[in-house]
């Protein structure tokens, strides 16, 4: 027997309309290239999203078509989130920091029909143009006064595109499982893989994020998302903040500027901020140098890379700010765990709380966790046993876009294998202990050790190469290249590092090179990365 409840679809457009009706006067503040402090209301943004939807419907698109964005965090990008998805199209956010070959692959694989871009990325798209022939047009996200000269074909000014349209729009009543957004992983092993979200998964994720033990958001909060809108939907902030009516402050291109971030935090009375550890290092260094204190900030949610113990301590002791560590993945929308003190642990000492805060946190409702051994047997939550971390839930991907099971990342019983190795203690707090993939996480972004090794092996003086991640005080991890020289060959560190230029993204290039006589191997000839990590456990980069 079924219950007698209305079966209304969970749609992203319903978040927009709820926000406009109940929280319409709440502010959205943005730093943009054409305005250092743009202000509008949620009602304004939703109205402009409707204008955008009207414009998109006139471009000859079909529901499910992908429309790409290459842009920073600001109000126009937020309008794209709602206008594209709400109208029945797929909002494909692209990370501009990726290497050009990856960008080309992603745009072509997604079959993007149009690309919306910030002015500063126009030159990048001009270089990619010969290899993204299926893109029909480009929209530059500015007004006519700031439109750049460009060789891009079929270019439209964003303000002109939506300016001619009405803000009256009837959102289509879509199937809640309709695709809404698309994000690609960084391609740490092989080509990037697309994660295709739907309206239902997005709305459910948005419901959970504001919970007190997660982001602790309400209409009284002011939120600064330093995590990019192109990074797994900015951890769901564009949806959750509008759902609860929180004020949003978008930093635009000022994400790594400690002084600019402090000024925004202070002048706009920000209570909650989100970002990867690297941006907070810049902020804390600025505060220390200028003797500033974060008096108004209450919480910061930090993810994307392991959080240094010293950072948690500095936020707590010098600024009175609670740092909550979270963990998730692009494949998970991304929230999986969040670290907050649960009932029964109130008597922990400061040091014990700090120990606990260094873990990735407890699973949140909607994301089931398990750890398994090599045979797939579930392991106990005793804080000692460690195994492959697997997850499942309504906002976790069931497959990758266009791969149809080819990635081999899902178990027969429906769990997603994260590629991480973890322990879970009796209280449910999870800690990542290792990764099954040999990737390096630098400033919250993935770097493929395999691609770096392959590039290094192209040098005639290199007989064998390995790359491992080594702890770095600013970037959490940076790549160290370990080289066995070819017999009779000599090559310097400087020559090897210069050799990478043009072959990988500049920020992927290793920070240093170590020369060894031989590399450790397994019986089958594979390089033993575990042994290398032990060998270089005490290594420190010269910088």
VOGU-3710 file (C-alpha; in Angstrom, 3 decimals, decimal comma):
1> xxxxxxxxxx> 0,000/0,000/0,000  1,343/3,451/-0,933  0,997/6,532/1,207  -1,316/9,355/0,171  1,296/12,033/-0,490  1,604/14,403/-3,435  4,235/13,235/-5,886  5,859/16,554/-6,780  9,190/16,401/-8,648  12,336/17,638/-6,919
11> xxxxxxxxxx> 13,598/20,292/-9,355  16,350/22,888/-9,218  13,898/25,506/-10,500  11,805/24,963/-7,363  14,757/26,096/-5,237  14,975/29,289/-7,284  11,286/30,085/-6,979  11,231/29,327/-3,249  14,234/31,585/-2,715  12,756/34,456/-4,736
21> xxxxxxxxxx> 9,448/34,266/-2,846  10,708/33,801/0,721  14,242/35,233/0,647  14,076/37,620/-2,287  15,679/40,579/-0,511  18,813/38,707/0,588  21,961/39,992/-1,075  24,345/38,436/-3,564  27,659/40,312/-3,605  30,206/39,669/-6,365
31> xxxxxxxxxx> 33,703/40,719/-7,340  33,747/40,787/-11,144  36,089/42,012/-13,855  33,697/44,838/-14,740  32,573/45,725/-11,200  34,721/45,417/-8,057  31,647/45,086/-5,820  28,440/44,200/-7,618  25,296/43,913/-5,519  21,962/42,364/-6,350
41> xxxxxxxxxx> 19,257/40,436/-4,558  18,215/36,804/-4,821  15,022/38,067/-6,451  17,110/39,891/-9,089  19,231/36,814/-9,794  16,233/34,499/-10,160  14,536/36,994/-12,480  17,653/37,144/-14,644  17,814/33,328/-14,637  14,330/33,341/-16,138
51> xxxxxxxxxx> 15,505/35,837/-18,770  18,398/33,507/-19,552  16,029/30,545/-19,846  13,918/32,465/-22,349  17,062/33,245/-24,370  18,280/29,639/-24,308  14,932/28,358/-25,550  15,440/30,456/-28,704  18,814/28,900/-29,570  17,347/25,715/-31,017
61> xxxxxxxxxx> 18,481/23,515/-28,160  16,885/20,272/-27,004  16,364/19,204/-23,406  19,499/17,443/-22,185  21,869/19,412/-24,423  25,051/20,488/-22,676  25,904/24,164/-22,219  29,368/24,842/-20,811  30,619/27,503/-18,423  34,221/28,635/-17,993
71> xxxxxxxxxx> 33,934/31,274/-15,318  34,814/32,427/-11,797  32,450/32,738/-8,853  30,001/35,589/-9,386  26,310/36,380/-9,814  26,246/35,705/-13,557  27,649/32,216/-13,044  24,971/31,609/-10,402  22,305/32,682/-12,914  23,650/30,062/-15,327
81> xxxxxxxxxx> 23,291/27,364/-12,680  19,561/28,004/-12,451  18,746/29,233/-15,958  20,417/26,326/-17,767  19,330/23,475/-15,494  15,912/24,891/-14,757  15,079/25,150/-18,454  15,907/21,484/-18,994  19,486/21,749/-20,271  22,696/20,492/-18,651
91> xxxxxxxxxx> 25,022/23,019/-17,002  28,543/21,785/-17,730  31,043/23,623/-15,529  34,643/23,437/-16,772  37,823/23,973/-14,774  39,954/26,469/-16,769  43,081/25,357/-14,903  43,195/22,052/-16,749  45,773/21,399/-19,428  44,527/22,400/-22,933
101> xxxxxxxxxx> 44,404/18,797/-24,157  42,104/17,931/-21,269  39,883/20,937/-21,988  39,570/19,900/-25,623  38,713/16,344/-24,662  36,094/17,471/-22,121  34,360/19,950/-24,444  34,212/17,433/-27,285  33,224/14,495/-25,110  30,398/16,483/-23,526
111> xxxxxxxxxx> 29,330/17,727/-26,988  28,837/21,223/-25,622  26,575/23,296/-27,878  27,444/26,723/-26,415  30,112/28,013/-24,039  29,600/30,859/-21,569  32,911/32,391/-20,564  34,447/35,159/-18,487  36,389/37,772/-20,447  39,750/36,561/-19,170
121> xxxxxxxxxx> 39,252/33,085/-20,682  38,487/34,341/-24,201  42,175/34,028/-25,290  42,226/30,458/-23,972  39,160/29,540/-26,027  40,645/31,200/-29,117  43,603/28,796/-28,867  41,290/25,807/-28,429  38,919/26,842/-31,225  40,385/24,748/-34,089
131> xxxxxxxxxx> 39,835/21,587/-32,029  36,353/22,269/-30,620  34,497/22,558/-33,904  31,148/21,350/-32,574  30,657/24,408/-30,357  28,061/26,603/-32,065  28,621/29,868/-30,233  30,155/31,700/-27,302  28,634/34,045/-24,746  31,014/36,443/-22,988
141> xxxxxxxxxx> 29,821/37,136/-19,463  30,027/40,925/-19,348  28,238/43,995/-20,690  28,713/45,685/-24,072  31,107/48,284/-22,635  33,553/45,558/-21,602  33,245/43,194/-24,570  36,698/42,197/-25,860  37,769/41,969/-29,468  37,956/38,307/-30,348
151> xxxxxxxxxx> 38,369/35,874/-33,199  35,782/33,530/-31,685  32,856/33,000/-34,079  29,226/33,696/-33,217  30,042/35,683/-30,079  27,273/37,207/-27,985  27,422/39,576/-25,021  25,729/38,050/-21,964  23,912/41,223/-20,924  22,678/41,726/-24,476
161> xxxxxxxxxx> 21,563/38,099/-24,716  19,354/38,238/-21,655  18,530/41,968/-21,767  15,997/41,556/-24,559  14,128/38,795/-22,724  11,268/38,848/-20,249  11,713/37,731/-16,658  8,402/35,903/-16,949  9,072/32,250/-17,586  7,253/29,054/-16,794
171> xxxxxxxxxx> 9,837/26,470/-15,796  9,195/23,096/-17,445  7,992/20,344/-15,122  10,757/17,886/-15,802  11,224/14,339/-14,608  13,262/14,809/-11,425  15,789/12,293/-12,728  16,515/14,506/-15,746  20,192/15,418/-16,056  20,907/18,856/-14,609
181> xxxxxxxxxx> 24,676/19,361/-14,423  27,906/17,782/-15,605  31,353/17,865/-13,995  34,459/16,030/-15,158  37,089/14,516/-12,933  40,641/15,681/-13,544  41,633/12,611/-15,527  44,138/11,240/-13,033  44,152/7,878/-14,800  43,427/8,182/-18,486
191> xxxxxxxxxx> 40,946/10,674/-19,879  38,724/12,774/-17,598  35,409/11,139/-16,695  32,064/12,912/-16,651  29,759/12,816/-13,641  26,180/13,594/-14,649  23,989/14,895/-11,835  20,212/15,015/-11,910  17,636/17,323/-10,335  16,655/14,830/-7,641
201> xxxxxxxxxx> 20,222/14,180/-6,481  20,983/17,896/-6,440  17,918/18,869/-4,393  18,478/16,051/-1,877  22,113/17,122/-1,507  20,980/20,728/-1,026  18,603/19,650/1,755  21,356/17,947/3,748  24,196/20,480/3,413  22,689/23,198/5,696
211> xxxxxxxxxx> 22,200/20,752/8,600  23,772/21,822/11,931  26,348/19,010/11,827  27,313/19,821/8,231  27,424/23,469/7,054  25,076/24,793/9,755  23,396/27,317/7,433  20,305/29,474/7,840  18,876/32,716/6,464  20,880/34,637/9,080
221> xxxxxxxxxx> 24,204/33,521/7,581  26,487/35,149/5,063  28,503/32,638/3,028  31,765/33,132/1,132  32,347/30,216/-1,280  36,026/30,328/-2,201  35,675/26,824/-3,611  35,145/27,457/-7,348  31,758/27,100/-8,995  33,572/24,884/-11,531
231> xxxxxxxxxx> 34,738/22,544/-8,743  31,948/19,980/-8,195  29,214/22,632/-8,066  31,019/24,613/-5,345  30,149/21,829/-2,904  26,426/22,522/-3,404  26,562/26,098/-2,061  24,628/27,649/-5,002  21,677/25,438/-4,147  21,799/25,268/-0,350
241> xxxxxxxxxx> 22,311/29,001/0,161  19,283/29,897/-1,932  17,251/27,151/-0,290  17,775/28,658/3,182  18,120/32,291/2,085  21,720/32,903/3,151  23,522/35,950/1,811  26,281/34,979/-0,664  29,567/36,770/-1,268  31,358/35,678/-4,449
251> xxxxxxxxxx> 35,110/36,488/-4,643  35,382/36,294/-8,454  39,039/35,964/-9,491  40,292/36,950/-6,004  40,220/33,399/-4,637  43,893/33,210/-3,719  44,336/36,795/-2,518  44,590/36,827/1,284  44,101/40,599/1,589  41,070/40,600/-0,721
261> xxxxxxxxxx> 39,503/37,658/1,077  39,967/39,306/4,465  38,367/42,516/3,236  35,358/40,610/1,919  35,045/38,550/5,095  35,208/41,632/7,283  33,188/44,185/5,323  30,382/41,817/4,333  30,085/40,165/7,780  30,739/36,656/6,475
271> xxxxxxxxxx> 29,835/33,936/8,990  30,640/30,820/6,929  33,381/30,278/4,328  34,346/27,273/2,225  37,541/26,394/0,371  40,602/24,188/0,000  43,502/24,484/2,481  45,686/26,519/0,121  43,417/29,572/0,101  43,176/29,574/3,873
281> xxxxxxxxxx> 46,951/29,461/4,202  47,109/32,686/2,189  44,427/34,259/4,394  46,052/33,202/7,649  49,453/34,450/6,502  47,925/37,824/5,633  46,177/38,036/9,018  49,396/37,167/10,867  51,448/39,712/8,920  48,913/42,526/9,321
291> xxxxxxxxxx> 47,837/41,580/12,852  44,227/41,107/11,731  41,600/38,930/13,390  38,631/37,161/11,794  36,105/38,475/14,305  32,939/37,796/12,300  33,655/34,385/10,802  32,137/31,482/12,771  32,845/28,419/10,635  34,952/27,412/7,714
301> xxxxxxxxxx> 34,405/24,150/5,862  37,658/22,895/4,369  38,016/20,043/1,904  39,707/19,027/-1,307  42,902/18,002/0,501  44,009/16,940/3,965  43,856/19,806/6,451  47,077/20,472/8,411  46,670/20,223/12,183  48,357/23,607/12,527
311> xxxxxxxxxx> 45,675/25,248/10,402  42,843/23,918/12,571  44,727/25,136/15,647  45,441/28,597/14,210  41,826/29,198/13,189  40,690/28,103/16,653  43,260/29,820/18,868  43,963/33,054/16,995  40,558/33,740/15,452  37,965/31,781/17,409
321> xxxxxxxxxx> 36,836/30,089/14,186  35,711/26,461/14,049  37,288/24,656/11,095  35,203/21,745/9,918  36,922/19,292/7,669  34,788/17,635/5,022  35,416/14,873/2,521  33,795/13,968/-0,753  34,387/13,564/-4,462  33,077/14,826/-7,781
331> xxxxxxxxxx> 31,306/11,476/-8,040  29,529/12,249/-4,741  28,086/15,705/-5,500  30,422/15,959/-3,339  29,432/15,682/0,334  30,245/12,403/2,065  31,480/13,290/5,544  31,782/16,348/7,740  33,628/16,727/11,015  31,730/18,089/14,005
341> xxxxxxxxxx> 31,584/17,067/17,649  28,777/14,591/18,332  26,839/14,098/21,537  28,818/12,296/24,207  32,152/13,821/23,213  31,665/17,229/24,842  34,165/16,415/27,607  37,106/15,950/25,242  40,140/18,070/26,038  41,321/20,691/23,552
351> xxxxxxxxxx> 44,074/18,370/22,346  41,634/15,480/21,961  39,258/17,689/19,991  42,155/18,697/17,776  43,035/15,047/17,177  39,448/14,365/16,191  39,262/17,449/13,947  42,117/16,152/11,791  39,888/13,301/10,608  37,621/13,573/7,575
361> xxxxxxxxxx> 34,507/13,414/9,728  31,347/11,385/10,168  29,151/10,142/7,371  26,121/12,336/6,732  22,656/10,921/6,111  22,360/10,068/2,425  25,908/8,751/2,082  26,555/5,232/3,354  30,176/4,261/4,048  31,991/0,964/4,292
371> xxxxxxxxxx> 35,588/-0,224/4,235  36,475/-3,602/2,715  39,519/-5,813/2,390  41,048/-7,091/-0,860  38,407/-9,825/-1,052  35,527/-7,408/-0,627  34,754/-8,409/2,971  33,522/-5,567/5,147  35,933/-4,491/7,893  35,083/-3,368/11,436
381> xxxxxxxxxx> 34,788/0,255/12,522  37,413/0,022/15,212  39,768/2,805/14,127  42,478/0,214/13,475  41,409/-1,822/10,445  41,841/-0,033/7,150  40,565/-0,933/3,727  39,138/0,323/0,469  36,551/3,031/1,113  33,253/2,520/-0,695
391> xxxxxxxxxx> 30,099/4,654/-0,693  26,554/4,623/-1,966  23,578/6,964/-1,796  21,079/9,053/-3,791  23,608/11,737/-4,794  26,455/9,365/-5,686  27,032/8,488/-9,339  25,830/5,130/-10,617  28,094/5,361/-13,676  30,130/7,827/-15,744
401> xxxxxxxxxx> 28,815/9,767/-18,721  29,113/7,664/-21,898  31,167/4,925/-20,210  28,357/2,452/-19,417  30,245/0,507/-16,780  33,585/0,730/-18,544  35,351/2,471/-15,679  35,066/-0,537/-13,372  34,535/1,679/-10,317  31,293/0,146/-9,040
411> xxxxxxxxxx> 30,911/-3,146/-7,208  28,402/-5,818/-8,152  26,293/-4,931/-5,137  26,049/-1,257/-6,084  28,791/0,521/-4,134  31,155/3,107/-5,624  34,827/2,392/-4,946  36,357/5,772/-4,088  39,971/4,748/-4,654  40,809/5,838/-1,100
421> xxxxxxxxxx> 41,960/3,671/1,773  40,462/4,593/5,139  39,768/3,668/8,750  36,531/4,356/10,615  36,469/4,538/14,407  33,675/3,268/16,697  32,125/6,768/16,802  31,855/6,795/13,018  34,711/9,229/12,299  36,524/8,344/9,086
431> xxxxxxxxxx> 40,177/9,044/8,291  41,842/8,659/4,894  45,092/6,724/5,313  46,221/6,317/1,719  45,036/6,299/-1,871  44,857/3,359/-4,180  45,592/5,596/-7,145  48,983/7,199/-7,346  47,726/10,733/-7,653  48,999/13,853/-5,948
441> xxxxxxxxxx> 46,632/16,431/-4,472  48,085/19,910/-4,665  46,004/22,803/-3,388  42,843/20,745/-3,746  43,550/19,844/-7,386  44,638/16,412/-8,650  47,958/15,833/-10,412  48,569/12,533/-12,175  51,873/10,933/-11,263  51,499/8,591/-14,222
451> xxxxxxxxxx> 51,312/11,434/-16,749  54,356/13,102/-15,197  56,281/9,836/-15,324  55,333/9,278/-18,945  56,461/12,777/-19,846  59,783/12,354/-18,044  60,449/9,065/-19,808  60,475/10,933/-23,100  63,767/12,583/-22,177  66,734/10,737/-23,729
461> xxxxxxxxxx> 68,790/10,930/-20,537  66,115/9,224/-18,409  66,185/5,440/-17,986  63,410/5,236/-15,444  61,166/7,731/-13,640  58,779/7,774/-10,697  56,749/10,581/-9,179  55,440/10,693/-5,637  53,639/13,316/-3,599  55,652/14,931/-0,832
471> xxxxxxxxxx> 54,246/17,112/1,931  54,395/20,841/1,203  53,619/23,603/3,741  51,479/25,615/1,314  50,052/23,173/-1,249  49,587/20,139/1,036  51,412/17,977/-1,517  53,706/18,658/-4,444  55,282/16,206/-6,920  58,839/14,976/-6,488
481> xxxxxxxxxx> 60,405/13,462/-9,600  62,753/10,543/-8,919  65,078/9,676/-11,784  67,447/6,927/-12,814  69,765/8,360/-15,458  70,302/6,452/-18,670  73,728/4,799/-18,884  76,408/7,226/-19,995  73,997/10,178/-19,831  74,104/13,244/-17,624
491> xxxxxxxxxx> 71,251/15,680/-17,102  70,594/18,413/-14,560  67,553/19,043/-12,439  66,951/22,310/-14,291  67,017/20,613/-17,689  64,524/17,968/-16,589  62,056/20,447/-15,109  62,295/22,639/-18,207  61,548/19,565/-20,318  58,025/19,380/-18,847
501> xxxxxxxxxx> 57,003/22,802/-20,173  54,406/22,461/-22,895  53,870/18,789/-22,079  51,840/19,229/-18,894  50,149/22,149/-17,173  52,731/24,450/-15,572  51,352/23,901/-12,078  51,828/20,140/-12,517  55,601/20,467/-13,006  57,480/18,807/-10,091
511> xxxxxxxxxx> 59,075/21,047/-7,496  62,298/19,067/-7,393  64,219/16,121/-8,814  65,986/13,363/-6,899  68,545/11,181/-8,683  68,899/7,539/-7,582  70,865/4,519/-8,768  67,797/2,311/-9,010  64,071/2,233/-8,217  62,419/-0,487/-6,109
521> xxxxxxxxxx> 60,257/-2,920/-8,100  57,696/-5,612/-7,443  58,089/-9,134/-8,769  56,099/-8,191/-11,831  58,294/-5,195/-12,571  56,057/-2,448/-11,228  57,612/0,419/-9,283  56,932/0,107/-5,560  55,612/3,548/-4,687  55,160/2,542/-1,053
531> xxxxxxxxxx> 58,889/1,925/-0,747  59,677/5,260/-2,376  57,381/7,076/0,044  59,223/5,426/2,932  62,593/6,278/1,400  61,666/9,957/1,018  59,534/10,228/4,158  61,830/12,881/5,664  62,389/14,769/2,420  61,724/18,537/2,361
541> xxx> 61,560/20,657/-0,780  64,324/23,280/-1,130  61,661/26,030/-1,359
//
